């Protein structure tokens, strides 16, 4: 990779989380010429990846290059790392960061002070804290200050393949955003930056709820008119909640808002859309999740978004209906009727 002389030197990268997204980001960093370590908490998964030279569980068609290694020991993964990518699913990030804090303490004077990139998309169900909040609450202040978050339309398999993808990195620390942009930009990935951490985080989390609904719409055979209306009105209600929580409205028309929403609602690789499709076809939620064997963030995000909407007194009818389908046993037929029979109103308040 080529570097701006003013930017930090290429770091060793530690990617924490060896699911499909973490693996794709590790492959991309390695393709950029960065020495990369991919960490998994599971010893069985570590041993399988080390033996196969690939992540056979999630992205078996992509062999690891020589500059990408796998780790099970978190201290070894973090030692000397100048850039840490947090690709743990949102519900497990807090627990993993406590392990990171302990591992950094164990390294003592040798502990790095890296830049961090949060690649998880979600909001904690009970605390209603964003992933950036979780970083600030679990890592030392001097580490949390060097954090950015990642958003935008980016399926893991396409990033792993090096297909053209545009993402956005948000950080309150301009130096962190600029350094991470420099390190990750290229080899199929175009990287933009913004200061709007709240907008990038919440847009990325709440679009998963609408993607579930779009899948239900398609699975139930409701037609393309209905899908287009759902995506459009979904963006409107996501915007109301995000703005109430401090997001910049412009962010919602960009990669982390509209871009990610369209991809996740229509793309065949979307896990959330796949769950919705199966729900629309009449299958039970737990059966769908057991069969997938992967995390569909929208299931938890629906709970978080519903609770935040109630707390902020923001009207989110699609989210409310998805909450009823997932957690209250509402049928798709009743859900459609409930949405279509709502009181008439202007498109813009």
N, C-alpha and C positions, 0 to 999 in steps of 0.2 A: 504494500500500500504506500501511497505517497502522502506526505505530511506537510502541513503548513509549518514553517519554521517557528512560528509563535505558539503553536499548540503543544500540549504535553506529549512526551514521547509515547510510542505505542506501548500499551501496558500488557501484562499478563491478565487474562480474563478468567473469572470464575463464574460459571453459570450454575445457579442453584435451582435444581428442579429438572429432572430428565424425562418429563412428558414430551409430547410432540412439539409444543411451543418452545420449551427450553432447549430441546435438541436442535430445532431449526435455527434458533438464535446462535447456539454454539457452532453449528456448521457454518453459518454466515460469518461469524467472527473469525473462524479458522480460515475461511476463504479470503478474508481481508488480510491474512498474513499474521494474525495475532495468535500468540501462544494461548491456548484455551483449555480450561479444565471444566468438565461437566460432572456435577455432583448429584448423587442420588442418596437418599436416606436408606434405601432398601439394599441390603447386602446381596440379596438374590438378584436384583436388577443390575447392580454393579458388576457382579460376576458374569452375568449373561452378556452384558455389553462389552466387557473386557475380552471375553472369549470370542464373541462374534465380530468385534471391530465395528459394530453398528448398534443402533437401538432397534433391535428386532421386534420389540413390542409395539412401537409407535411409528417409526419411520425406517422400516427394514431395507428400503431400496437405496439408502444413502450411507455408504461406508465412511467411517471416520478417517480424515486425513491424518498425516503424521503429527501435525501440530495440535491435534485435539485428543486429549486423554480423558479418562473417566476416573472419578474419585468417590470413595465411600467415606473417607475420613475428612470431616469438615475443616479441621485445622490445616491439613495438607492442601485442600482446595483453595483456602484463603491466603495461605502463606505467600507473601510477595505480590499478591494480586492488586493491581491498580484500578481495576474496573470489575464490579460485581453486578451481575444481572440476576434479579430476583424473579424467577419464573415459576414460583410455587403457586398453586391455586389459591384464590383469595381466602378461603376458609382455613388454610393451613399456614398462611404467611406469618402470623404473630408467633406461633410456636416455633417456627423455623428461625425467626429473627432472635428469639431468646437463645437458641443454640448458637447463632452467629455471634451474639454478644459474649457468650461464654467462651467460644473458640478464640475470639479476638483477645479476650483477657488472658487466655492460656498462652497466646503467642508473646505476651509481654511487650518488651521494647521492640521486638521484631514485627509487631502487628502493623499491617499497612493501614493507611487512611485513604481508602479508594473512593472513587465515584460509584454511586449506586444507581441502577436503572430498574424501576419497578415495572415488570412486564405482565403482572397479574391484573385482571379487570374485575373489580367487584367491590362491594361494601359489606362489612361485617353485619351479620343478621342481628345480633343482640346489642352490640354497642353502637351500630350505625356509623362506624368510623370508616373512612376511606383507607386505601392502602398507604397513602402518604401519611395519614394520621398514625397508622400502625407503626410505620418506620420511625416517626418522631417519638412515639411512646415506648419503643423497645430498644433502639440503638443510642449510643452516646451522642450528645448534642453535636459534637464536632464531626461525627459520621453522618447523622441525619441531615445536616445542612448541605451535604454534598450529593443530594438525591435528585433524580429526575424520574418522570413517569413516561411510559410509552403508549401511544395510541395509534389508531388508523386501521384501514382495511388490510388485513394481513393474515391469510391462511398459512398455517405452519408448513404444509407440504409445498406450497408455492415458494415460500421464502427459502426452504431447504433446497429447492430445485434451482434457485437463483432467478426465478421469473421476475419481471419488473413489478416492483411494489413501492408504494409511497407511504411513509409513516410520519408521525410528528412526535417530538420529544418536548416535554414541558418541564420547566424547572424555575424556581425562584433564584437559583444561582446561575448567572449567565455563563460563568466559567465552566460549570458542569455541563450545561446544555451544549456549549460550543465544543468542548472536548469530546463528548459522546457523539455528537454529530460528525465530527471529523473522523472518529474511529470507525463508525458504522456506515457512513455514507459511501456507496459504491458497490460494485459487484451485484447489481440487481436491485439494490435498495437505495431509494432516494429519501433523504431525511430532512425534514423541516423542523424548526424550533419555535416555541412560543413560551410566554410566561404563565399561561393560564393552566395551572396544575389542576384546579378544580374542574374546569370544563373538560379537559382531556380525560381525567379519571371518570367522571360521572357519565359523560357521553359514552365511553367505552363499556361501562357497567350496565347502564339502563337500556342500551340498544339490544342487549341480549333478551330482555323481556319482550320487546316488540318482535324480535326474531322468532321466539316461541310462538307468538300469536300469528305471525305470518305462516309458520309451518302448520299450525292448526287450520288456518284458512285454506291452505293448499291441500292438506290431508283430507279435509271435509268436502273438497270439491266446490268451494264457494266462488271460484272464478278469479280472473286476473283483475277485473275492476275492483273487486273487494280487496285483493292484495295491495294494489296501488293506493287505495284509500287508506288502508290500515297503516302502511308505511308512512304516508304523508301525515296522517293524524297522530301516528306514533311519535314522529319527530316533533310535532307541536307540543305533545304532553311531556316528552323528555325535556324539551326546552323550558317549559314552565317550571319544572322542578329544578333543573340545573341552574337557571337564573336565580331562583329563590335561594339557592345555596351558594351563590356568589360567582357563578360562571360568567364568562364573557359571551354574549349572544353570538358573536362572530365565530367562535369556536365550533358552535353547533352546525354551522353551514360548511365546515371544513372536514378534514380527513377523520378526525376523532368523533365527529357527529354524523353528518349525512353520509360520508364515505363509508364508515364502519357499519352504519345502519343498513345501507343498501346491500353491501356484501353479505352481511350476516343474515339478512332476510331472504336473499335470493340465491346465494351460492350453494352449490351441491355439497361442499365440504363443511358447511356450518353444522356443528353439533346441535346448537340450539334449534335450528330449523328442523333438523332430523327428529329431535324429540317432539317438536310441535306437529310434524307430519304424522308421527305415530299416534299422538294423542287425538288428532283429527280423524284418524282411522278407527278410533275406538279402543285403543290399547291402554293398559294401566301404566301409570307413571313408573312405578317401581320396576315392573317388568322391562320397560324400555331402558331404564338406567342400568339395570343388571346386564342386559344384553350388550349395551354399548361398551361398558368397562372403562369409560373415560368420563371426565368431568364436563358437564354442561352447565356453565356458570349461571345461565339464565334462571335455573330452578331456584337457587338461593337468591339471585339478584331480584327475583319477583318479590320475595319476602321483604328484602331491604327497601326496595323502591316503594312498595305498598306502605310500609311503616313510616318512611320518610315523607311520603305524600300526606299521610294522616297527620304527622307532626307539624308539617309546614302548611297544612290546609290548602294543598294544591290539588286541583281536579285532574285525575289521571284515569279516565274510564277504561282504557285498554288494559292498563296494569291491574286495575281493580278486577276486571273480568278474568284475566289470567290467574290472579290470585284465587279467584273463586273456582276456576277449573282445576288448578293444581292442588288446592288445599281444602276446598269446601265441597267437592264432588259435583260441581255444576256441569251439566251436559253441554256439549258444543251447540246443540240446537237452542237451548235456553240462552247461552252466551250470545249467540248471534242476534236473537230477538231482543235481548237486553240492550245491546249496543245500537241496533237500528231503531228502537222505539224510544230512545232518549229524547228529551225535550228539544225542539228546534232552537237554533241560536245562530248568531253571526259566525262566520269563519274566524274572524279576528275580533277579540274582545276590545 
